[in-house]
Structures are given as C-alpha cells and as structure tokens.
C-alpha cells in the first residue's frame, strides 16, 4: 500500500500482515490525515503458472479493503491496465480514487500518469482533490514513453546520470536477463509472454 501525505513511519510488521495489522495501518494513516492506496492488486491475486495458485492467497478482497477504509486502488501499474480494479473503483467512485503507478525498479518507459484536476496547484490543493473531491483520473499509454538505454544503442554512454548503486547492480541485472531467456513466463494479466521460447 501507498500511505500518502503522512509524516510518520508506519512500521511494516511482517511480509504478510494480518487483516488486523492492515486495518491498523489504514486507520493510523487516516488519523495522521493521509490516504491509503492499494498497489497492483492484480499482481497480488495473480495465478502462478508453476503452481496454479494465487501469488498471495490470503490477500484481502476488494470488498474487505473498501470496508477497512482504503481510499483508492492503483488501476494502472507499469504497462498493465487492471480492468477489474478499474470497474471496482468506478462502481465505488464516491469512496475511491483510481491512480496510475510506475512500479519502477530500474530505468524503463513510463506508461501511466495520475491526473489530478486541482483548482490550487500546491501540495495541499492536490491532496485536497485526492482526498475530498476525488477529482482524480489517470492517463494510460500502452506504448510507453520512449525508452533511452543508459548505454545507448551502440554501447556508448548516453550522458544520463546513473547513481553509483545502479552502476553496481546493472551487470547483475544483465546476467539475470540472460538466465530468464531459458524459460517462458506467462502471467494472467499480461495475456502474453514476458520471455520467448528457445
């Protein structure tokens, strides 16, 4: 979950928090004046190809999360437009907002943007629209923004500043991509292949 506009850390108790711990985090977020947004529920409920089971089988349902007081759901996550979540948010538009998230773990194209129709272009004005009037939408571009390879097409530097941390893990990411070329990874929401057959 994204806990937005709070100035206190709400500790993560464990990798798989209980329902009561989730309710407490949502409640504390509201006490601090913030909002709670559920991230990529499609991923959490995705069926794993190898075991044919849900990735997070004990994940709360849409209705549970709504009852517990979440303020919105991520309906665009990277290149995935989550239609079931979009419908759920639309059917509960008086209580929920739908947002877009990038889920960036490394440099990659942008596919979605959260759009806030704010009368007052300030942190307070934007947050007011998200929390109170709920005049929030999103833009989804399935083609994504142009991707710029940090090393350029010919391997020459692109003059894009990279952090020292990214420079250290870049080679590991390249090696991991090599090994993922040896299998096919099919996911339910992508409706296609992330990798190709050998």
N, C-alpha and C positions, 0 to 999 in steps of 0.2 A: 504494500500500500504506500501511496504517497500521502504524507501528512503535511499539508501546505499551510504556510503562514503561522507557524508556531516558533517560539523562541526557547524551547526546552527540548532536550533529547528524551524521547520516549524509548526506553530500552527494549531491545528485542530479547525476549525471554528464551526462546529456543527456535530451531529451524521450523518446526511445525507447532505453532502456538495453539493452545486450546481455544474453543469458542469463547470462553470467559475472558481469556487474555486478549483476544481480538476485540471483544466488546469494550474492555477496559481501555485499550489503546484508542479506539474511536471516541469513547466518552471523554478521555483526557484531552484528546485533540480539540474537541468541542469546548471543553472547559477553558482551554487556552485561546479560544477564538479562531481556531483553524478549521480546515475541512479535510476529510479523508476520501481519497480517490483509490479505487481498486484497480490495480495494474493487470493487464493481459490475462484476464480470467480464462480466455480461450486456451492459453498455454497451460495454465494450471489444471484444466479439465481435459487436456488433450490425451487421446489414446496412444499409448506407447506401442510402436509397431512390433517390438520383440516379445512383449508380454501380453499385449491386447488388454491392458489395464490403464486406468487413469493415472496420469503423472502424479497428481496429488489427490488420492482417493477420498480423503477426509476434508477436502476444501469446502467451505460453506457455499450454499446455493445463492443464486441471485436474491431470492426472497429473504433468506436469512440475513444477508448483508444489508438489504434495504431495511429490514426490521431493526437491525442493530444501529442504523443511523448513518450509513455511508452517504456521502454527498454526491458521488459520481463514479463513473467507470471509464476506463480507457477503452475507446471503441476503435481506435487506430493504434496499432503497435508495429512500428517499423513498416514493413511492406504488407502487413496483414490488416485488412478491414474486417472487423469482427461483427458480422451482420446480426447474429442472435443477441449480442450485447447492445448493439445499436437499437434493435427493436425493443429490448427491455427498457433502455433509457428513454426512448421515445414514448413508450406506454406509461412511464412514470416521470414525465418531464416537469411536473410541478415540484418534484422532490429531488431529481437527479440531473446532473450535467454529464455530457459526454465529451471526452478530451482525446487528444492525439498525443502519443508518446513516441520517442525515437528508439528507446532501448539500445542506445549506442554503447558498445563495449570496445569499439575500435573505430577508426575513421571509416565512414561509409555514407552513402547518399541519404538525404532526408526525404521521407515520403509523406509525413503528416505534420500538420501545424494546428495548434489550438487557436481559435479565433474568439476574441472577447470584444463585444460591442460596448465599449466603455465611453461614458459621457465625459469622464475625467481621466485623462491619461496619466495616471500615477499609480503607485503600488496599491494605495488604498482604494482608488477608483476601480481598478481592475479586479481586485479581490472582492469588492462590493458586488460587482456584476457576477462573479463566480458563485458567491455565497448567497446573496439575497435575491437579485432579479433573475439570475440564471440565464442571462443573455449570452450564452456560450455556444459556439459551434466548432467545427473543425474543417480543415481542408485536407483532402487526401489526393495525392498524385501518385498513382501506381507505377509510373515510370521513374519516379525519384528524381532528385536533383542530380546534376552532372557529378560524377564521381571523379575525384582527382587522386590518382595513385601518388602516394607520398614520394615515390622514387621516379615517377614519370614512366611513360610507356617504354622508353629506351633504357630505363635503369638510371638515368641521370637525375640528380636531385631537382625537385620542383620548387625549392625555396619556401616550402611550407614548414614552419617551425614545429618540430616534434619535441615532446618532453623527453627527458633522459629515461624515465620509466618506460615510455613506449618504445624508445630505441632499444632498450634491453629485452623487451618481450617480443618485439617484432619478428626476430628469427624463429622463436618458438611457435608463434602463430603460423608462420610459413610452413614449418615442419608438420604442425597439426593438420593444416590443409592438405598436405601431401598424403597423410595417412587416411584422411576421410575420403580420398578418391578411390579407396579399395572397397567401398560398400555403398549401398543405396540407402538413403534415409528418407522415408516417406512420413509426412506428418498430416494429420487430419485437416487442419485449417488451410494449409498451403495448396492443397489439391494438386500437388506435383512433386517433382523430385528436387531435393536440395543438391544431390550429387548424381553423377551419371554412372551407368553400368560400365564395367571394364570390358 
